[in-house]
């Protein structure tokens, strides 16, 4: 189970276990958007309101997040999420990866 507005830990693990080469473009796009949204949700939700499972998942993921992302403000994180999603849609439509 996940906290409200957060991706469940089991879904996160499932997304990571399936190789990208076996995912459809739609799955890749969905994974990227939901991962970014979960990162924003993690930043917005105070630790005191997180379940033990979400705290653990955020802590583990935090060790693999880029240090530059952690120093960004929430506005910049949201902007990056929207830009990344737009780029993924463009790639999905045109079939070109830049």
N, C-alpha and C positions, 0 to 999 in steps of 0.2 A: 504494500500500500504506500501511496505517496501523500505528501502534504498537498493541500489545495493549490492548484495551479502549477504543480511540479510534476516532472516526469518520474514515474516509478523506477526504483533501482533495478527491478527485474527487466523493465523495458530498456533501460540504459545498457545493461549487460547483454541483453539479446541483440541490440543494435551493434555492439562492439564485436560480438562473436561471429556474426555473419560477415564474411569478406565482402568488400566493396565490389569485387569482380562478379559477385553473385547477386548484387542488388540492382533493381531497376533504377532508372533515372528518378522516378517518382519517389522510390524509397530513399535514395540518397538525398534528395531535396528535403523530404520530410524529416529525415534524421538530422540534417544540418539545421533546419529551422527550429525543430523541437529542442535540439541541444543548445542552441543560442538562447532560446526563450527560457530554458531551464537555468542557464547561467545567470540571466538577468533576474529570474525569480529567486535564485540563491542569494544574489547580492541584495535584493530588496527585503527578503524575509529575515528578521532578526533571529539569531541563533536561539534565543530564549523561546521562540515560537516553533522551532523545527522539531520534528520527531527524532528519536535517536537514530533511526535508519537514515534520514535525510542528512543529519549532522555528519554521520560517518561517510556517506557517499560524497558530500560536499568536501569533506576533509581530504578524502582520497583523491578526488578529482582536482582539488586545489593544488596538490603537489605536481600534477601534470599540466596545469594551465600555464600559459605563457606569462612570465613575470610582467611583461608590458601590459597585458590585459588587466592584471590586478591593480595596477597603478592608475588605470583610466577611471574617469568619473562615469556614473551611471548613464548620463546623457550620451557620452561617447560610445559606451557599450551598446546602447540601443541603436545608435546611428550605424555602428559597425554591423550589427545584426541585420538591420534592414538592407544595408548595402550588400552584405553577403548573400542574403536571400534573393535580392534582385539579380545579382550576378549568376546565381544558380539557376534561376528561371531563364535568364538569357541563354545560358549554356544548354539548358534542356531544350529550349525552342530551336536554337540554331545548330546544336550539335557540336559547337566549337568551344574548346576550352582554351582560355587565354593564359 
